[in-house]
């Protein structure tokens, strides 16, 4: 097997487990996962958490010795025709939440076209908007992670590359969602996408999906080429986060749900694939 200094730090979307923060964090402790991807807490999206709730998130994480690794924001999951000022206002609020939690990594999206199928027509506008957002992030010392997802501007390998290359900022990097590519009809995503997207890669989110029927599966049981991506991460010396977002029971536009048992199955499947690929777990600072 290839010798490598690669290593993966596991994190997980806690709201995939339960609405209640303590239930989320207790299971992460049980599973030996020390990092939380914060998308919602107590049933409230991170964008809508007030300062008191953000402080409560921080206190809960401290009690369970878990750190927030990334803010799973909904910014960019709106129409590209929405006024940019409103988007920047939401992004500023997410910056405030990140600062309160002592982190600097924020996931976001590439906007919906006015009508499905108009991605190419509005791609330049997406680049313009994300360039402004990356500039705002640079001023605040934040790192934005662009996630691929169906029906958004960044749905295919080529359009994700076009956006990232067009923005051309170190403050906007790529988070590779292994399940969203096959769910969007993208076949052989790792094989075809690694040459296009690896230079921008800063984070990985793991779920899987079958292209034949759209069913969401644990890693390795779908067409997301998760084993192949792990091998690429190993061979490239990747040292960073891989976040579990299984979506095994519910997959929606603002999030998903797997339940405690679903998260246990997802973690076991991913760790099995990591062992097969020869990629170990490491501790890493946020």
N, C-alpha and C positions, 0 to 999 in steps of 0.2 A: 504493500500500500504506500502511496506517496507520503513522504515525510513533510510535515507541515507545522507551522506555528499558529495555524488558525485556531480559533476558539469562539464559541457561541455563548452569549448570556441570554438566558430565557427570561421573557417577560410575558404578561398576559393581560388581556382586556378583562378587568374584574367584573364588569357588568354582564359578561357572558355567563357568569356564575350565579349571581343574585343581585337584586337591587340594593340590598343592605351592605354597606361597606365592611362591617365586621365579618359578615359571612364570606364576602369576597376574600378578605385578607387572611382569614383563618384557613381557607382552603389553599391559598397560595403558600402559606406556611407549611401545611401538610405536604404539599407537592414539592417543597424545596425550591420555590421560585421567589426570588427576592425583589422583583420589580413589577410595578403595576403600570399598565397603559390606561390612563384616565380618560374615559369617554363620558361616563355618567356616574353619579353617586346618589344613592337613595332615590333612584328613579328620575333624577333631574340631569339633563344634559349639561356638560361642563360649561358651555357658553352661558347657561342660565343660572349657574351657581352664584349666590351672593357671597360677599366677603366672609360672612360667618360660616357658611357651608364650606368654603375653601379652607378656612382655618380648621374646621372639623375634619376634613380629609387629611390634612397634614398631621393632626393629632392622632387620628386612627392609624395612619401609616407608621408613625413613631411608636405607638403601642405594640405594633406587630413586627417592628424592625423591617419594614418594607419601604422602598423608595419608589417614587413616581419616576418612570423612565421617559415618558412621552405624553404630551397632551393630545388625545385623539379628538381634535376639534372637527366641527361640521363646516368650517369655513371653506367656501368654494363649492358646496353642494347646493348651489342656488343657480338660478338662470343668469346667463352672462349679460342679460339685459337689466339686471338689478343695478341700481346706482352704485358706482365704485365707492363712494363715500360711506355708504351703509356697510359694505364689505370691510372697509378699513376700520370702521368703528368696531365691528365684531372682532376683527383681528387684534385691535388694540386691547380689547377686553381679555382675549386669550393671552396676550403678552402679560397682562397684569396677573392673571391666574398662574402662569408659568413662573413669574418672578416671585410670587408669594410661596410657591412650592420649591423654589431654589432649583429650577431646571430651565433648560433653554431649547428643548426640542419639541416641535409642534408639527403634527400631521395636518395636511389640508388637501383640497381637491381642485380640479381644473375647470369647474363650471359646466352647467348644462347648456347646450345650444337651445335657441327658442323652440325648435322642433327637432325631434330625433332624426338623425341622418344628416344634420347640417354641420357636423364637426369640422370638416375641412374649411367650410365657408367662414367659420368664426375662430379658427385656430390662431390667427394673428392677433385677434383681440384678447384671447386667453394669454398669449405671450406678453402682451402689453400690460395686462392686469397683474399677472404674476411677477413681472419685472418690478412694478411699483411695490408689490407686497414684499418681494425679496429685499428691496431697498429699505423698507421700513424695518424688516427683521434685522438687517445688518446694523442699523442704527441702535437697535436694542440688544444686540449681541445674541440674537436668536437664530436657530437653524430650522428652516421649513422643510418638511418632507412631503413631496408630491406623491400621492397614491394613485395607482391605476384603478379605474373602475368603469364598468359598462355604462354606456349612454352619455358619459362625460366627455369632455374634449380629449382627455388622456385615457382613452379606452384601449387602444391598440399599441403594439410595440412601437410602430413607426410614429404615431402621434405623440406618445410619451417622449420619445427621443427628440422630436421636433420642438416640443415645448421646452424641455430641459436645455437643449442646445440654443434655442432662441433666447431664453432668459440669460443663460450663460453666467450665472452667479453662484459663488460658493455658498451663498445663503439659501439656495434652493437645491436640494438633493432629492434622490428617488427612494421611495419605500416600495419594494417589490411585493405585491400581494399575489401569492401563488395561486389562490383560488379564483381571483377576479379575472385573470386572463382567460382560462377555459370557460368560465361563466359568460364571458363576452364573445365566445366563439374563436378565441385565439388558440390555435393548435401549436404544439411543440414550443411552448413559450420560452423555456430555458435554452433549448437548442438554437432557436432563432433569435432570441432576445438578448442573450448574454453579450454578443458583439456590439449590440446597439446601446445597451443600457448600463453595462457594468461600470463604466467610468463615472457614472453619476450615483451609483448605489451606496446608500448609507444605512439602510435598515431593511428588514424583511418581516413581512406578516404572513403567517401560515394558516391557511385553510386549504381545502382541495375541492374539486368539483368534477363531475363526469360530464363530458360534452354530449354524450348520447341522450341523456334525459335531464340534465341540469341539477341533479341531486348533489347536495353538499356532503362531503365525506371527510373522514380523518385524513391526515397527510399520508400520501402514498396510495390511497385507494381511488384517486381520481386522475385527471389528465393534466394536473398542474406541474408535472415533472419536478416534484419536490426532491426526490433522491438526486436527480441530475443537478438541481440548483445547489444542494448541499455539497456535492462533489466539486462544483465550480467554486463555491465559497472556500472549501478546503484547499483547493489547488492555488487559489489566489491569495491565501493567507488572511482571509477575512477574520477580523476580531471585532465583534459587535453584537448588536441585539437581534434576536429573532423572537417576534411577538406572536403568541397564540391568539387567534381570533376564529374559533372553530365554526360558529354559525350552525351548529348541528341540529337545532330545533327551529330557530327562527332566523331569517335573513331579510333585513329590511333596509330602506334607504338611510335611516338614521342609526343603524346598529344591528346587532344580532344577539341570539341567546342560545346557550348550550346546556345550562344547568350544571350542577356539581359533577354528576356522573359523566356528562358529555365532556367537560373539561378534563376530567381524569383520563378518559379514553384518548382525547386529543394529545395530551401531554405524553402518555405512554407511547402512542404511535410515533410522535415526533422524536422522542428520545431513542426509540428503536431504530429509526432511519439515521439519526446522528451516529449511533454506534456502528451501524453498517458502513457509513461513510468515513468513519474514523475521525469524527469531529467531536472534541470534548467540550465540556462546559467550563467557562471561566467567569471570574468576578470582574466586573468593569465598572468604573465610575460613570455617572451620567454627565 
